[in-house]
């Protein structure tokens, strides 16, 4: 009996091992979401395109597709997302998906698409790009894998932000033309500036040392006081800016499509931040004090706007210093005892012996923000009550 039991046991083990080996040779089955066929059949308005910086804000490509229907319940809401990727390097080179809502068409500007594609290819070199459309089914009980549709197109990008720009100007008297390099205060922003001594002249801007592409002044200027829109020109006549200013000035241009403007402002004589002093403020007659310091809220887009907040005292005086002591340059009032609430004129800074020690005299007391603008064409001093 014992022998038979052992034989039976051995046979059972052998059968179990055989069954185990068979199961090991079979691929495991994992749960997979059901994939649904393309219902949208997305199409693109052009199969090949060269993005154009001169019309950066205008539509470049339009995508159209058919409405998708939920495979679970035809009443389910369906919304869409679109993303872009390098057809041959889709793992490494891809954009974020953009929510589109429930529309069945979407257009993108030259600037929008150039900003995406230019990260994957050098300017001027064609690249095949895939647009991937996802239909998102909003079913309350069951998750539905997004339905997808793709279309390819070939795009050629422009250089959006060259390292440098160039300021080319012609003296109105001598006719001499010179070129100065402009740099970005912060790389990758597309905002360029140069500071130099100017005389009455005409000028425009270049992306290289060649004649084109160039930025000239657009029609119907200025857009706002001191702010001039630009035209991007790749051939033909470049309409030039002009100025009658004398002295040291900073010229700044913003080449981003949403701004695309030129400004000129009065740079400070030193790196020291302006400060207010006088018995018309709670700072008193103390020079270069932290309590009297102005600040710049937006040094990238508005480096010419300075503000100080504190208490003003009616009947007292104040002026605005730019150095470290009384012997340095100041912003003075346009006339003695000028009320800053009544006259917002701001003249260029100067030394005291170049026009007298003229100070502002506020006629109201209280907490105020003093704001000065050094933008040529819109220089001012304004006071705003602090709520």
C-alpha positions as CSV (number, residue, x, y, z in Angstrom):
1,X,0.0,0.0,0.0
2,X,2.7,2.4,0.8
3,X,4.5,1.7,-2.5
4,X,1.3,2.4,-4.4
5,X,0.7,5.7,-2.6
6,X,4.2,6.9,-3.4
7,X,3.7,6.0,-7.1
8,X,0.4,7.9,-7.1
9,X,2.1,10.9,-5.5
10,X,4.9,10.9,-8.0
11,X,2.5,10.8,-10.9
12,X,0.5,13.7,-9.5
13,X,3.6,15.8,-9.1
14,X,4.6,15.0,-12.7
15,X,1.2,16.1,-14.0
16,X,1.3,19.3,-12.0
17,X,4.7,20.2,-13.3
18,X,3.7,19.5,-16.9
19,X,0.7,21.7,-16.6
20,X,2.8,24.4,-15.0
21,X,5.3,24.3,-17.9
22,X,2.5,24.6,-20.5
23,X,1.1,27.6,-18.7
24,X,4.5,29.2,-18.5
25,X,4.9,29.1,-22.3
26,X,1.6,31.0,-22.9
27,X,1.7,34.9,-23.0
28,X,-0.1,36.5,-20.1
29,X,-3.2,38.4,-21.1
30,X,-3.5,42.0,-19.8
31,X,-6.5,44.2,-19.7
32,X,-6.6,46.7,-22.6
33,X,-8.9,49.6,-23.3
34,X,-10.9,49.2,-26.5
35,X,-9.6,51.2,-29.4
36,X,-12.1,52.8,-31.7
37,X,-11.7,53.6,-35.4
38,X,-11.0,57.1,-36.7
39,X,-14.3,59.0,-37.1
40,X,-13.0,62.5,-37.6
41,X,-10.7,62.1,-40.6
42,X,-8.8,65.4,-39.9
43,X,-7.6,67.4,-42.9
44,X,-5.2,70.4,-43.2
45,X,-5.6,73.4,-45.4
46,X,-2.0,73.2,-46.8
47,X,0.3,70.2,-47.1
48,X,3.4,72.4,-47.3
49,X,3.9,75.8,-45.7
50,X,6.7,78.3,-45.0
51,X,5.8,80.3,-41.9
52,X,6.0,84.0,-42.5
53,X,7.2,86.4,-39.8
54,X,5.8,89.4,-41.7
55,X,2.2,88.1,-41.1
56,X,2.9,86.4,-37.8
57,X,-0.6,87.1,-36.4
58,X,-2.5,85.9,-39.4
59,X,-3.8,82.3,-39.8
60,X,-1.3,79.9,-41.3
61,X,-3.1,76.5,-41.2
62,X,-6.7,75.5,-40.7
63,X,-7.6,72.0,-39.6
64,X,-11.1,70.5,-40.2
65,X,-12.6,67.2,-39.1
66,X,-15.9,65.4,-38.8
67,X,-17.8,65.3,-35.6
68,X,-17.1,62.2,-33.4
69,X,-19.9,60.3,-31.7
70,X,-19.6,58.4,-28.4
71,X,-19.5,54.6,-28.9
72,X,-21.2,54.2,-25.5
73,X,-24.1,56.7,-25.7
74,X,-24.8,59.0,-28.7
75,X,-25.9,61.7,-26.2
76,X,-22.5,61.9,-24.6
77,X,-20.6,65.2,-24.9
78,X,-17.5,65.0,-27.1
79,X,-14.7,67.6,-27.0
80,X,-11.4,67.8,-28.8
81,X,-7.7,68.3,-28.2
82,X,-4.9,68.8,-30.8
83,X,-1.2,68.3,-30.5
84,X,1.8,68.4,-32.8
85,X,4.9,66.3,-33.1
86,X,7.9,65.7,-35.3
87,X,6.8,62.8,-37.5
88,X,10.1,61.0,-37.4
89,X,11.0,61.9,-33.7
90,X,7.6,61.9,-32.0
91,X,8.9,60.5,-28.7
92,X,11.3,63.4,-28.2
93,X,9.8,66.2,-30.2
94,X,6.1,66.9,-29.3
95,X,4.0,69.7,-28.1
96,X,1.4,69.9,-25.3
97,X,-2.2,69.2,-26.3
98,X,-4.3,72.2,-26.8
99,X,-8.0,72.2,-25.7
100,X,-10.4,73.1,-28.5
101,X,-13.8,72.5,-27.0
102,X,-16.5,71.0,-29.1
103,X,-15.7,72.7,-32.4
104,X,-14.9,70.8,-35.6
105,X,-12.3,73.3,-37.0
106,X,-9.3,75.1,-35.6
107,X,-6.9,77.7,-37.1
108,X,-3.4,78.5,-35.9
109,X,-1.3,81.6,-36.8
110,X,2.2,81.6,-38.3
111,X,3.6,82.7,-34.9
112,X,1.8,80.0,-32.9
113,X,2.9,77.1,-35.2
114,X,6.4,78.6,-35.7
115,X,6.9,78.8,-31.9
116,X,6.0,75.0,-31.7
117,X,7.9,73.6,-34.7
118,X,11.0,75.8,-34.4
119,X,12.1,73.9,-31.3
120,X,12.7,70.8,-33.4
121,X,14.4,72.1,-36.5
122,X,16.7,75.0,-37.6
123,X,15.2,77.9,-39.5
124,X,14.8,77.4,-43.2
125,X,14.9,73.6,-43.1
126,X,11.7,71.8,-44.0
127,X,10.3,69.3,-41.4
128,X,7.4,66.9,-41.6
129,X,5.0,67.5,-38.7
130,X,2.1,65.4,-37.6
131,X,-1.1,66.9,-36.1
132,X,-2.8,64.5,-33.8
133,X,-6.5,65.1,-33.0
134,X,-8.1,63.5,-29.9
135,X,-11.8,63.2,-29.4
136,X,-12.6,63.0,-25.6
137,X,-15.8,61.2,-24.8
138,X,-17.4,62.4,-21.6
139,X,-19.4,59.3,-20.3
140,X,-20.4,59.4,-16.7
141,X,-20.2,55.6,-16.2
142,X,-17.3,54.3,-18.4
143,X,-14.0,55.7,-19.4
144,X,-13.5,55.7,-23.2
145,X,-10.1,55.7,-24.7
146,X,-9.7,58.9,-26.7
147,X,-10.4,58.5,-30.4
148,X,-7.6,59.8,-32.6
149,X,-7.0,61.1,-36.1
150,X,-3.8,62.4,-37.6
151,X,-2.7,64.4,-40.6
152,X,0.8,65.3,-41.8
153,X,2.2,68.5,-43.3
154,X,5.6,69.9,-44.1
155,X,6.6,73.2,-42.4
156,X,9.6,75.5,-42.7
157,X,10.2,77.9,-39.8
158,X,11.7,81.4,-39.5
159,X,14.1,82.5,-36.8
160,X,11.9,84.1,-34.2
161,X,14.5,85.5,-31.9
162,X,18.0,86.2,-33.4
163,X,20.7,86.7,-30.8
164,X,21.1,90.3,-31.9
165,X,19.3,93.0,-33.8
166,X,20.8,96.1,-35.5
167,X,19.9,99.7,-35.2
168,X,20.7,101.6,-38.4
169,X,20.4,105.4,-38.4
170,X,21.2,108.3,-40.7
171,X,22.1,111.7,-39.3
172,X,19.7,114.4,-40.6
173,X,22.4,117.0,-41.0
174,X,25.5,115.1,-42.3
175,X,23.7,112.2,-44.0
176,X,26.1,109.8,-42.3
177,X,24.7,106.3,-41.7
178,X,25.8,104.1,-38.8
179,X,24.8,100.8,-37.4
180,X,24.7,99.8,-33.7
181,X,24.2,96.3,-32.4
182,X,21.1,95.7,-30.1
183,X,21.1,93.1,-27.4
184,X,18.4,91.3,-25.5
185,X,18.3,92.3,-21.8
186,X,16.9,88.8,-21.2
187,X,17.7,86.1,-23.8
188,X,14.8,84.4,-25.5
189,X,12.4,87.3,-25.0
190,X,12.6,89.0,-28.5
191,X,13.0,92.4,-26.8
192,X,16.1,94.3,-27.9
193,X,17.7,97.6,-26.8
194,X,20.6,99.9,-27.4
195,X,21.7,103.0,-25.5
196,X,23.6,105.7,-27.3
197,X,23.9,109.5,-27.9
198,X,21.4,110.5,-30.6
199,X,20.8,113.6,-32.7
200,X,18.0,114.2,-35.1
201,X,18.0,111.2,-37.4
202,X,16.0,108.6,-39.3
203,X,16.3,105.0,-38.4
204,X,15.1,101.4,-38.8
205,X,16.1,97.9,-37.5
206,X,17.7,94.9,-39.1
207,X,17.8,91.2,-38.1
208,X,21.2,90.8,-39.7
209,X,23.9,93.2,-41.1
210,X,22.3,92.6,-44.5
211,X,19.6,95.0,-45.9
212,X,16.7,92.5,-45.1
213,X,14.7,91.4,-43.2
214,X,14.1,94.8,-41.6
215,X,11.6,96.5,-39.3
216,X,10.3,99.9,-40.3
217,X,7.6,102.1,-38.9
218,X,4.0,101.1,-39.7
219,X,1.3,103.5,-40.9
220,X,-0.9,105.7,-38.7
221,X,1.6,106.3,-35.9
222,X,2.0,106.5,-33.0
223,X,-0.3,103.7,-31.7
224,X,-0.1,105.2,-28.3
225,X,1.9,108.2,-27.0
226,X,5.6,107.2,-27.4
227,X,4.8,103.7,-28.7
228,X,5.1,103.0,-32.5
229,X,4.0,99.8,-34.3
230,X,6.5,98.2,-36.7
231,X,6.3,96.7,-40.2
232,X,8.3,93.6,-41.0
233,X,9.8,94.0,-44.5
234,X,11.6,91.3,-46.5
235,X,12.1,93.4,-49.7
236,X,11.4,96.8,-51.1
237,X,11.0,100.1,-49.2
238,X,11.5,100.3,-45.5
239,X,9.6,103.2,-44.0
240,X,11.9,104.7,-41.4
241,X,11.3,106.1,-37.9
242,X,12.5,109.6,-37.2
243,X,13.4,111.6,-34.1
244,X,14.4,115.2,-33.2
245,X,15.9,114.1,-29.8
246,X,19.4,115.2,-28.6
247,X,21.4,113.3,-26.0
248,X,21.7,109.9,-24.5
249,X,18.6,107.7,-25.2
250,X,17.7,104.1,-25.0
251,X,15.8,102.6,-28.0
252,X,13.9,99.4,-27.3
253,X,12.0,97.2,-29.7
254,X,9.7,94.3,-28.9
255,X,9.5,91.9,-31.9
256,X,6.9,89.6,-30.4
257,X,3.8,89.4,-32.6
258,X,1.4,90.6,-29.9
259,X,3.5,93.8,-29.2
260,X,5.7,94.5,-32.3
261,X,6.6,98.0,-31.3
262,X,9.4,100.5,-30.9
263,X,9.9,102.9,-28.0
264,X,12.6,105.4,-26.9
265,X,13.2,106.5,-23.4
266,X,15.5,108.6,-21.2
267,X,18.0,106.3,-19.4
268,X,19.1,107.2,-15.9
269,X,22.6,108.7,-15.5
270,X,23.7,105.9,-13.2
271,X,22.7,102.5,-12.0
272,X,21.4,104.0,-8.8
273,X,17.6,103.8,-8.3
274,X,15.8,107.2,-8.1
275,X,14.8,108.4,-4.6
276,X,12.5,111.1,-3.3
277,X,13.4,113.6,-0.6
278,X,11.9,116.7,1.0
279,X,9.7,117.9,3.8
280,X,6.8,117.3,1.5
281,X,7.2,113.6,2.2
282,X,7.7,111.4,5.3
283,X,11.2,110.7,4.1
284,X,12.4,114.2,5.0
285,X,15.5,115.9,3.7
286,X,17.5,112.7,3.6
287,X,19.4,111.6,0.5
288,X,19.3,108.2,-1.1
289,X,17.3,106.6,1.7
290,X,15.7,103.1,1.4
291,X,12.3,104.6,2.4
292,X,12.5,107.0,-0.5
293,X,13.6,104.5,-3.2
294,X,11.5,104.1,-6.4
295,X,11.0,100.7,-7.9
296,X,10.4,99.3,-11.4
297,X,7.5,96.9,-11.6
298,X,8.1,95.5,-15.1
299,X,11.8,96.0,-16.1
300,X,11.4,93.8,-19.2
301,X,8.4,95.5,-20.8
302,X,8.3,98.9,-19.1
303,X,11.8,99.7,-17.9
304,X,11.0,103.4,-18.0
305,X,8.2,103.4,-15.4
306,X,9.2,104.1,-11.8
307,X,7.0,104.3,-8.7
308,X,7.3,105.3,-5.1
309,X,4.6,104.9,-2.4
310,X,4.5,106.9,0.8
311,X,3.0,109.8,2.6
312,X,2.9,113.3,1.1
313,X,2.6,116.4,3.2
314,X,0.7,119.4,1.8
315,X,2.7,122.6,1.7
316,X,6.1,120.8,1.9
317,X,8.6,120.4,-1.0
318,X,10.2,117.4,-2.7
319,X,12.4,116.6,-5.6
320,X,13.7,113.3,-7.1
321,X,17.4,112.4,-6.8
322,X,19.3,110.1,-9.2
323,X,22.8,109.9,-7.7
324,X,23.9,109.5,-4.1
325,X,23.9,113.1,-2.8
326,X,22.9,116.7,-3.2
327,X,25.5,117.4,-5.8
328,X,24.2,114.9,-8.3
329,X,21.4,115.2,-10.9
330,X,17.7,115.5,-10.0
331,X,14.3,115.6,-11.6
332,X,13.2,119.1,-10.8
333,X,9.7,120.7,-11.1
334,X,9.1,122.7,-14.3
335,X,8.6,125.8,-12.2
336,X,9.1,126.8,-8.5
337,X,6.5,125.5,-6.1
338,X,4.7,123.5,-8.9
339,X,1.7,121.5,-7.7
340,X,2.2,117.9,-9.0
341,X,-1.5,117.3,-8.7
342,X,-2.1,120.1,-11.2
343,X,0.8,119.7,-13.6
344,X,2.1,116.3,-14.7
345,X,5.0,117.6,-16.7
346,X,8.3,115.8,-16.2
347,X,11.4,117.5,-17.7
348,X,14.8,115.7,-18.2
349,X,17.0,115.4,-15.2
350,X,19.7,118.0,-14.6
351,X,22.1,119.5,-12.1
352,X,20.9,122.3,-9.8
353,X,23.1,124.9,-11.4
354,X,21.6,124.2,-14.8
355,X,18.3,125.8,-13.9
356,X,17.8,126.3,-10.2
357,X,16.6,124.3,-7.3
358,X,13.0,124.0,-8.4
359,X,10.8,121.7,-6.3
360,X,7.3,120.3,-6.3
361,X,4.9,121.4,-3.6
362,X,1.9,119.0,-3.1
363,X,-1.4,120.6,-2.2
364,X,-2.8,117.4,-0.6
365,X,-1.7,115.2,2.2
366,X,-2.0,111.5,2.5
367,X,-0.7,108.2,1.2
368,X,0.1,108.4,-2.5
369,X,2.0,106.5,-5.2
370,X,4.2,108.8,-7.2
371,X,4.7,107.5,-10.7
372,X,7.2,108.8,-13.3
373,X,7.5,107.8,-16.9
374,X,10.7,108.4,-18.9
375,X,9.2,107.3,-22.2
376,X,10.0,109.9,-24.9
377,X,6.7,111.2,-26.1
378,X,5.0,110.4,-22.8
379,X,7.2,111.7,-20.0
380,X,5.2,112.6,-16.9
381,X,4.9,112.6,-13.1
382,X,1.5,111.5,-11.7
383,X,0.1,110.9,-8.2
384,X,-2.4,108.2,-7.3
385,X,-4.1,107.9,-3.9
386,X,-3.5,104.6,-2.0
387,X,-6.7,103.0,-1.2
